[in-house]
Amino acid sequence: MQFRVGHGYDVHKWGSDKPLVLGGVTIPSERGLLAHSDGDVVLHAITDAVLGAVALGDIGRHFPDTDERFANADSMLLLKHAVELAAKEGYRVGNADITIVAQSPKMAPYIEPMQVSIASGLGTASKAVNVKATTTEKLGFVGREEGLACHCVILMQAVQ
Ligand SMILES: [Zn+2]
């Protein structure tokens, strides 16, 4: 197969005093996300998309949250590991499109730094990475500010 597509989706609950890290970028916030790892919901969705594209399961299979080695793990290392696994299967990243679903904080100032950071994790150019953010018009768990979600779609290309 020359191209393979992957999808990733992740949710974390607000309610910790950890720093808010999204796409590998620390964002000023009065609250953080509950997680065994650093809670980077964006990198988790992307990692799942990479693993999904090459049919290697999901992030929980490779980095179980019951494993103490991954306590407060830097999610960028998990993403890079998934990209290495995909490379062993003969695929590299084509492009990625990411949607953060959050009622707050305002993401606009951090979109570009996130694209640069994610591109470095994926081993691709930042123009191959698109990050956008949306609210849910105050509807649902995101709108009630109970948590934050992220979707990612990724295209992987066979290395020639
Ligand atoms: Zn997660």
Boltz pocket constraint, residues with backbone or C-beta under 6 A from the ligand:
constraints:
  - pocket:
      binder: B
      contacts: [[A, 10], [A, 11], [A, 12], [A, 35], [A, 39], [A, 40], [A, 41], [A, 44]]
      max_distance: 6.0
